[in-house]
């Protein structure tokens, strides 16, 4: 009996990419520096840092996880995870006591979105670093 089963792809060893991904989360762009991609790392570092700093200068608020109805939970927990994805930028900002109240106004709202978008851009950088570390991408 011949079976026509496809071979399952083997996951790469975890030791090679765990540190890279952690470093890529902690310091945006650092995973690419570790992987000898300095131009890409510098571009990602500058982009995430600029978006985060612009969000702070616009006095955007940092999300705190809240629960309640489904929409509130999704918005506030998702926003918190987006902020947290900025790594050390977020941690330093919180440790230094940055806490803007949620104010009405377009500028503050854009600032909040810039802070979350900086974290989401860092998530994309982490995925890129993972793919380079596991040789799925050149």
Secondary structure as GFF3:
##gff-version 3
##sequence-region A 1 138
A	DSSP	three_ten_helix	14	16	.	.	.	ID=ss1
A	DSSP	alpha_helix	18	26	.	.	.	ID=ss2
A	DSSP	alpha_helix	30	34	.	.	.	ID=ss3
A	DSSP	alpha_helix	38	57	.	.	.	ID=ss4
A	DSSP	alpha_helix	70	84	.	.	.	ID=ss5
A	DSSP	alpha_helix	88	95	.	.	.	ID=ss6
A	DSSP	alpha_helix	106	133	.	.	.	ID=ss7
###
